[in-house]
Amino acid sequence: MDQVRGDCGIKNKSLVKYHAKATTLAKTFAHIIFEHIPRIENEEADLLSKLSTTYFDELPKEFFVEIRE
């Protein structure tokens, strides 16, 4: 969150490409608000973000994710 807003740098080099994409997309909106959501409240998105950055090159373009409770 802080990285997208420009408040701090990017520590993980593998996230640089995502930062560039997010910054480019954000500029296409006339008004945009970034709001931090704690991981515990957003477990599905946190899981997908970890999956994509860990196995990005091995993932197909589309895949099925089943969330079990």
N, CA, C and O atoms as a GROMACS GRO file, in nm:
protein
  276
    1MET      N    1   0.081  -0.118   0.000
    1MET     CA    2   0.000   0.000   0.000
    1MET      C    3   0.086   0.126   0.000
    1MET      O    4   0.066   0.216  -0.081
    2ASP      N    5   0.182   0.131   0.091
    2ASP     CA    6   0.270   0.248   0.099
    2ASP      C    7   0.351   0.264  -0.029
    2ASP      O    8   0.382   0.376  -0.070
    3GLN      N    9   0.385   0.153  -0.091
    3GLN     CA   10   0.464   0.159  -0.214
    3GLN      C   11   0.383   0.221  -0.328
    3GLN      O   12   0.436   0.302  -0.404
    4VAL      N   13   0.257   0.184  -0.340
    4VAL     CA   14   0.172   0.237  -0.447
    4VAL      C   15   0.148   0.386  -0.428
    4VAL      O   16   0.143   0.462  -0.525
    5ARG      N   17   0.134   0.427  -0.304
    5ARG     CA   18   0.113   0.570  -0.276
    5ARG      C   19   0.243   0.649  -0.287
    5ARG      O   20   0.241   0.772  -0.290
    6GLY      N   21   0.357   0.579  -0.293
    6GLY     CA   22   0.486   0.646  -0.304
    6GLY      C   23   0.545   0.686  -0.171
    6GLY      O   24   0.639   0.765  -0.166
    7ASP      N   25   0.490   0.631  -0.061
    7ASP     CA   26   0.538   0.665   0.073
    7ASP      C   27   0.668   0.592   0.109
    7ASP      O   28   0.741   0.638   0.197
    8CYS      N   29   0.696   0.480   0.044
    8CYS     CA   30   0.820   0.407   0.071
    8CYS      C   31   0.860   0.327  -0.052
    8CYS      O   32   0.782   0.313  -0.146
    9GLY      N   33   0.982   0.274  -0.050
    9GLY     CA   34   1.034   0.200  -0.164
    9GLY      C   35   0.988   0.056  -0.166
    9GLY      O   36   0.919   0.010  -0.075
   10ILE      N   37   1.026  -0.016  -0.270
   10ILE     CA   38   0.989  -0.156  -0.286
   10ILE      C   39   1.107  -0.241  -0.241
   10ILE      O   40   1.216  -0.232  -0.298
   11LYS      N   41   1.085  -0.324  -0.139
   11LYS     CA   42   1.192  -0.407  -0.084
   11LYS      C   43   1.214  -0.534  -0.167
   11LYS      O   44   1.328  -0.575  -0.189
   12ASN      N   45   1.106  -0.595  -0.212
   12ASN     CA   46   1.113  -0.720  -0.285
   12ASN      C   47   1.123  -0.692  -0.435
   12ASN      O   48   1.029  -0.638  -0.494
   13LYS      N   49   1.235  -0.727  -0.496
   13LYS     CA   50   1.257  -0.696  -0.637
   13LYS      C   51   1.155  -0.762  -0.729
   13LYS      O   52   1.127  -0.711  -0.837
   14SER      N   53   1.100  -0.876  -0.687
   14SER     CA   54   1.002  -0.944  -0.772
   14SER      C   55   0.870  -0.867  -0.779
   14SER      O   56   0.785  -0.897  -0.864
   15LEU      N   57   0.851  -0.769  -0.691
   15LEU     CA   58   0.727  -0.691  -0.691
   15LEU      C   59   0.737  -0.563  -0.774
   15LEU      O   60   0.638  -0.492  -0.789
   16VAL      N   61   0.854  -0.533  -0.827
   16VAL     CA   62   0.874  -0.409  -0.903
   16VAL      C   63   0.780  -0.403  -1.023
   16VAL      O   64   0.722  -0.298  -1.051
   17LYS      N   65   0.764  -0.515  -1.094
   17LYS     CA   66   0.677  -0.514  -1.213
   17LYS      C   67   0.531  -0.491  -1.174
   17LYS      O   68   0.456  -0.428  -1.248
   18TYR      N   69   0.490  -0.541  -1.057
   18TYR     CA   70   0.353  -0.519  -1.012
   18TYR      C   71   0.333  -0.373  -0.971
   18TYR      O   72   0.227  -0.315  -0.996
   19HIS      N   73   0.434  -0.315  -0.911
   19HIS     CA   74   0.428  -0.173  -0.873
   19HIS      C   75   0.412  -0.086  -0.998
   19HIS      O   76   0.331   0.007  -0.999
   20ALA      N   77   0.489  -0.116  -1.100
   20ALA     CA   78   0.481  -0.039  -1.224
   20ALA      C   79   0.342  -0.051  -1.287
   20ALA      O   80   0.287   0.049  -1.334
   21LYS      N   81   0.287  -0.170  -1.287
   21LYS     CA   82   0.154  -0.192  -1.345
   21LYS      C   83   0.048  -0.119  -1.263
   21LYS      O   84  -0.040  -0.054  -1.320
   22ALA      N   85   0.054  -0.129  -1.131
   22ALA     CA   86  -0.043  -0.062  -1.045
   22ALA      C   87  -0.036   0.089  -1.061
   22ALA      O   88  -0.139   0.156  -1.065
   23THR      N   89   0.084   0.142  -1.070
   23THR     CA   90   0.102   0.286  -1.087
   23THR      C   91   0.045   0.331  -1.221
   23THR      O   92  -0.022   0.434  -1.229
   24THR      N   93   0.072   0.255  -1.325
   24THR     CA   94   0.020   0.289  -1.458
   24THR      C   95  -0.133   0.285  -1.460
   24THR      O   96  -0.197   0.375  -1.513
   25LEU      N   97  -0.191   0.180  -1.401
   25LEU     CA   98  -0.337   0.169  -1.397
   25LEU      C   99  -0.399   0.281  -1.314
   25LEU      O  100  -0.503   0.335  -1.351
   26ALA      N  101  -0.338   0.315  -1.202
   26ALA     CA  102  -0.392   0.420  -1.115
   26ALA      C  103  -0.401   0.554  -1.186
   26ALA      O  104  -0.492   0.632  -1.161
   27LYS      N  105  -0.307   0.579  -1.275
   27LYS     CA  106  -0.306   0.706  -1.348
   27LYS      C  107  -0.420   0.718  -1.448
   27LYS      O  108  -0.449   0.828  -1.496
   28THR      N  109  -0.486   0.607  -1.481
   28THR     CA  110  -0.596   0.610  -1.577
   28THR      C  111  -0.728   0.653  -1.514
   28THR      O  112  -0.825   0.677  -1.584
   29PHE      N  113  -0.731   0.663  -1.381
   29PHE     CA  114  -0.852   0.704  -1.310
   29PHE      C  115  -0.846   0.853  -1.276
   29PHE      O  116  -0.741   0.905  -1.239
   30ALA      N  117  -0.960   0.920  -1.288
   30ALA     CA  118  -0.966   1.062  -1.249
   30ALA      C  119  -0.952   1.076  -1.098
   30ALA      O  120  -0.894   1.173  -1.050
   31HIS      N  121  -1.005   0.979  -1.024
   31HIS     CA  122  -0.999   0.982  -0.877
   31HIS      C  123  -0.983   0.838  -0.829
   31HIS      O  124  -1.057   0.749  -0.872
   32ILE      N  125  -0.890   0.814  -0.740
   32ILE     CA  126  -0.868   0.680  -0.688
   32ILE      C  127  -0.826   0.689  -0.542
   32ILE      O  128  -0.752   0.779  -0.503
   33ILE      N  129  -0.875   0.596  -0.462
   33ILE     CA  130  -0.840   0.589  -0.319
   33ILE      C  131  -0.784   0.450  -0.292
   33ILE      O  132  -0.845   0.350  -0.330
   34PHE      N  133  -0.671   0.444  -0.227
   34PHE     CA  134  -0.613   0.317  -0.184
   34PHE      C  135  -0.640   0.302  -0.036
   34PHE      O  136  -0.609   0.391   0.043
   35GLU      N  137  -0.697   0.188   0.001
   35GLU     CA  138  -0.730   0.164   0.141
   35GLU      C  139  -0.670   0.031   0.184
   35GLU      O  140  -0.689  -0.071   0.119
   36HIS      N  141  -0.596   0.033   0.294
   36HIS     CA  142  -0.534  -0.089   0.345
   36HIS      C  143  -0.639  -0.177   0.411
   36HIS      O  144  -0.720  -0.130   0.491
   37ILE      N  145  -0.638  -0.304   0.376
   37ILE     CA  146  -0.725  -0.404   0.439
   37ILE      C  147  -0.634  -0.507   0.501
   37ILE      O  148  -0.554  -0.569   0.430
   38PRO      N  149  -0.642  -0.528   0.633
   38PRO     CA  150  -0.555  -0.625   0.699
   38PRO      C  151  -0.569  -0.765   0.637
   38PRO      O  152  -0.678  -0.805   0.596
   39ARG      N  153  -0.460  -0.837   0.631
   39ARG     CA  154  -0.459  -0.971   0.571
   39ARG      C  155  -0.565  -1.062   0.632
   39ARG      O  156  -0.630  -1.138   0.562
   40ILE      N  157  -0.581  -1.054   0.761
   40ILE     CA  158  -0.677  -1.140   0.830
   40ILE      C  159  -0.819  -1.116   0.780
   40ILE      O  160  -0.903  -1.207   0.786
   41GLU      N  161  -0.847  -0.996   0.731
   41GLU     CA  162  -0.980  -0.963   0.679
   41GLU      C  163  -0.990  -0.985   0.528
   41GLU      O  164  -1.097  -0.966   0.470
   42ASN      N  165  -0.882  -1.024   0.466
   42ASN     CA  166  -0.880  -1.040   0.321
   42ASN      C  167  -0.794  -1.160   0.283
   42ASN      O  168  -0.705  -1.151   0.199
   43GLU      N  169  -0.823  -1.274   0.346
   43GLU     CA  170  -0.740  -1.393   0.332
   43GLU      C  171  -0.734  -1.446   0.189
   43GLU      O  172  -0.630  -1.494   0.146
   44GLU      N  173  -0.846  -1.439   0.116
   44GLU     CA  174  -0.848  -1.492  -0.021
   44GLU      C  175  -0.753  -1.413  -0.111
   44GLU      O  176  -0.676  -1.472  -0.186
   45ALA      N  177  -0.759  -1.282  -0.104
   45ALA     CA  178  -0.670  -1.199  -0.186
   45ALA      C  179  -0.525  -1.217  -0.144
   45ALA      O  180  -0.436  -1.220  -0.228
   46ASP      N  181  -0.501  -1.231  -0.014
   46ASP     CA  182  -0.365  -1.252   0.034
   46ASP      C  183  -0.309  -1.383  -0.020
   46ASP      O  184  -0.193  -1.389  -0.063
   47LEU      N  185  -0.390  -1.488  -0.019
   47LEU     CA  186  -0.348  -1.617  -0.073
   47LEU      C  187  -0.316  -1.607  -0.222
   47LEU      O  188  -0.214  -1.658  -0.266
   48LEU      N  189  -0.402  -1.542  -0.298
   48LEU     CA  190  -0.378  -1.528  -0.442
   48LEU      C  191  -0.254  -1.446  -0.471
   48LEU      O  192  -0.180  -1.476  -0.565
   49SER      N  193  -0.229  -1.342  -0.391
   49SER     CA  194  -0.110  -1.260  -0.414
   49SER      C  195   0.017  -1.340  -0.385
   49SER      O  196   0.115  -1.329  -0.458
   50LYS      N  197   0.014  -1.420  -0.280
   50LYS     CA  198   0.131  -1.504  -0.248
   50LYS      C  199   0.153  -1.609  -0.356
   50LYS      O  200   0.266  -1.635  -0.397
   51LEU      N  201   0.044  -1.668  -0.402
   51LEU     CA  202   0.053  -1.770  -0.506
   51LEU      C  203   0.110  -1.712  -0.635
   51LEU      O  204   0.196  -1.773  -0.698
   52SER      N  205   0.064  -1.596  -0.674
   52SER     CA  206   0.110  -1.537  -0.800
   52SER      C  207   0.255  -1.494  -0.796
   52SER      O  208   0.326  -1.507  -0.896
   53THR      N  209   0.302  -1.445  -0.683
   53THR     CA  210   0.441  -1.400  -0.676
   53THR      C  211   0.537  -1.515  -0.654
   53THR      O  212   0.655  -1.505  -0.688
   54THR      N  213   0.490  -1.625  -0.598
   54THR     CA  214   0.576  -1.739  -0.571
   54THR      C  215   0.591  -1.828  -0.694
   54THR      O  216   0.701  -1.873  -0.725
   55TYR      N  217   0.481  -1.854  -0.761
   55TYR     CA  218   0.482  -1.949  -0.873
   55TYR      C  219   0.439  -1.883  -1.004
   55TYR      O  220   0.384  -1.951  -1.092
   56PHE      N  221   0.462  -1.755  -1.019
   56PHE     CA  222   0.412  -1.680  -1.134
   56PHE      C  223   0.446  -1.744  -1.268
   56PHE      O  224   0.359  -1.757  -1.354
   57ASP      N  225   0.570  -1.784  -1.288
   57ASP     CA  226   0.613  -1.839  -1.417
   57ASP      C  227   0.553  -1.976  -1.446
   57ASP      O  228   0.544  -2.018  -1.561
   58GLU      N  229   0.510  -2.046  -1.340
   58GLU     CA  230   0.458  -2.181  -1.358
   58GLU      C  231   0.306  -2.185  -1.369
   58GLU      O  232   0.250  -2.289  -1.404
   59LEU      N  233   0.239  -2.074  -1.341
   59LEU     CA  234   0.093  -2.074  -1.343
   59LEU      C  235   0.039  -2.058  -1.484
   59LEU      O  236   0.094  -1.983  -1.564
   60PRO      N  237  -0.071  -2.130  -1.514
   60PRO     CA  238  -0.137  -2.104  -1.641
   60PRO      C  239  -0.205  -1.967  -1.635
   60PRO      O  240  -0.218  -1.909  -1.527
   61LYS      N  241  -0.248  -1.915  -1.748
   61LYS     CA  242  -0.313  -1.784  -1.751
   61LYS      C  243  -0.441  -1.784  -1.667
   61LYS      O  244  -0.475  -1.684  -1.605
   62GLU      N  245  -0.512  -1.896  -1.666
   62GLU     CA  246  -0.634  -1.908  -1.587
   62GLU      C  247  -0.624  -2.035  -1.504
   62GLU      O  248  -0.572  -2.137  -1.550
   63PHE      N  249  -0.673  -2.029  -1.382
   63PHE     CA  250  -0.674  -2.147  -1.298
   63PHE      C  251  -0.788  -2.136  -1.198
   63PHE      O  252  -0.837  -2.026  -1.172
   64PHE      N  253  -0.828  -2.248  -1.144
   64PHE     CA  254  -0.940  -2.255  -1.051
   64PHE      C  255  -0.887  -2.255  -0.908
   64PHE      O  256  -0.795  -2.330  -0.876
   65VAL      N  257  -0.945  -2.172  -0.825
   65VAL     CA  258  -0.910  -2.168  -0.683
   65VAL      C  259  -1.035  -2.198  -0.604
   65VAL      O  260  -1.137  -2.130  -0.620
   66GLU      N  261  -1.028  -2.297  -0.518
   66GLU     CA  262  -1.141  -2.332  -0.433
   66GLU      C  263  -1.107  -2.294  -0.290
   66GLU      O  264  -1.004  -2.336  -0.237
   67ILE      N  265  -1.192  -2.214  -0.228
   67ILE     CA  266  -1.173  -2.173  -0.089
   67ILE      C  267  -1.260  -2.264  -0.002
   67ILE      O  268  -1.382  -2.266  -0.016
   68ARG      N  269  -1.197  -2.336   0.086
   68ARG     CA  270  -1.271  -2.425   0.176
   68ARG      C  271  -1.272  -2.368   0.316
   68ARG      O  272  -1.170  -2.317   0.364
   69GLU      N  273  -1.384  -2.378   0.381
   69GLU     CA  274  -1.394  -2.327   0.519
   69GLU      C  275  -1.419  -2.440   0.615
   69GLU      O  276  -1.430  -2.417   0.736
   0.00000   0.00000   0.00000
